[in-house]
Amino acid sequence: MFMINGDKDSKSKKKAAKSDSDDTEEETKSTKSKKKSTSGSASMFQTSTDKDKDKDKDKDKDKDKDKKSKKKGKAVESDESESEKEEKSKKKKGKGKKKKERSPSPEIEFDNLEEFVMQPAPQGVTVKCRVTRDQRGMDKSLYPLYYLHLDNEKKTFLLAGRKRKKSATSNYLISIDATDLSRGGENFVGKLRSNLMGTKFTVFDNALNPERALPDLSNARQELAGIIYETNVLGMKGPRRMTVVIPGMNKDNERVPLRPRNDCDGLLIRYQNRRMENMIELRNKTPVWNEDTASHVLNFNGRVTQASIKNFQIVHNKDLDYIVMQFGRIADDIFTLDYNYPMCAVQAFAIALSSFDGKIACE
């Protein structure tokens, strides 16, 4: 089970004891490091073939994009610095028992919901969401409904999901309409399907099965993510271990479409055979063991308030401080879900749904 704030409490107390000038210097340094990680995120997720071919041609373009992404990130960075100041002032007053307020999602506007949930998050912007689980009623105890909203004052609706009944394996439908969760509905945008053991999952968009698609596969469905939960030899005593494989990004920061002809050519099989062309491998961040609390610890920066085996952060091996996605409990049926570039809402929501599914071999 994960505790929440980790071993950064002692560090924050030391910071609170410093003078105001020291705080200003530290905030300036943290802001610079955030800008560096933002500018480096694009190249980190580009596929190797694209980087090699276009390294010389696109240097100027990349610089322009980095400048734009830094401008976009300013609003988010200023919000974070204000929340850090509030936390420090609270600790100076000695009111450590009060819960830290979760910072809301930045203002995000879109005209087309279906396009927005399929597009990668803007660079430099953390899209902060909330997942609610509805288990009321006889059927919903076995087949709950899940809803994804932006974590802001408007609580803007993004996605809904539910587990299909009478399915051989776990199969979740994802829709942009909370009242229309049918496979043949116009609002169906994707699905999540597991293997028989419930340890591996694949995320698809709403296009056609390759068997019914055109020969060139131009209208065939794309695989958006593969999720692997590793067997936990420690049982309930140890944290989950998971690997997420997603399509890579091209030089224009767009997702490379992956349309397998059959199950033997999908993301999971390619990963198993180490055919990593146009693919990105992500992992959950390893929690740190805390001797004082006798538990595994992750730092969610105030976005998660309750310990749970479902709490996790997804990172790239090249930059463990850049959180691609994080998910954690704040109430019995309420969870926060935050995601960054290059992930989109459908990918992040599907990964969260996979964590709700029972995994006997992993727990």
Salt bridges, closest charged atoms under 4 A:
ASP20 OD1 - LYS92 NZ 3.64
ASP23 OD2 - LYS92 NZ 3.76
GLU26 OE2 - LYS18 NZ 2.56
GLU27 OE2 - LYS88 NZ 3.76
ASP58 OD1 - LYS61 NZ 3.98
GLU80 OE1 - LYS34 NZ 2.68
GLU84 OE2 - LYS34 NZ 3.62
GLU87 OE2 - LYS91 NZ 3.13
GLU87 OE1 - LYS100 NZ 3.38
ASP134 OD1 - ARG136 NE 3.03
ASP134 OD2 - LYS140 NZ 3.16
ASP139 OD2 - LYS165 NZ 2.61
ASP151 OD1 - ARG130 NH2 3.78
ASP151 OD2 - ARG303 NH1 3.03
GLU230 OE1 - ARG241 NE 3.83
GLU230 OE2 - ARG283 NH1 3.23
ASP252 OD1 - LYS65 NZ 3.83
ASP252 OD2 - LYS251 NZ 3.68
ASP263 OD1 - ARG193 NH2 3.50
ASP265 OD2 - ARG270 NH2 3.33
ASP265 OD1 - ARG275 NH2 3.14
GLU281 OE1 - ARG274 NH2 3.42
GLU281 OE2 - ARG283 NH2 3.06
ASP333 OD1 - ARG133 NE 2.79
ASP338 OD1 - ARG303 NH2 2.79
ASP357 OD1 - LYS163 NZ 3.26
GLU363 OE2 - ARG240 NH2 2.11
